[in-house]
Amino acid sequence: MNTLKVEERPLAQDVRFSDCELIVSLVDGRTISIPVTWFPTLANATEAQRNNWQLLGGGDGIHWPDLDEDLSVRGLLLGTH
């Protein structure tokens, strides 16, 4: 039986938004989907501000320069932001 190896250091590779969710794709194939209302700064941002993001630390985190907002992938997985 084969077992899927989960990355010990989860890294983001893409970020997108639906009408009500922040969706982060990880390099290991997983997708994290979180209600955008958990992040008031992102919830109140314009579409252009939300779409202007950068990966930090090779994908350890996500930064929105227009909003001065940073989220860690580890925090998203643990539910601690």
Summary of the structure (lengths in Angstrom):
residues: 81
radius of gyration: 12.9
end to end distance: 34.4
largest distance: 47.3
contacts: 198
relative contact order: 0.20
helix: 22%
strand: 35%
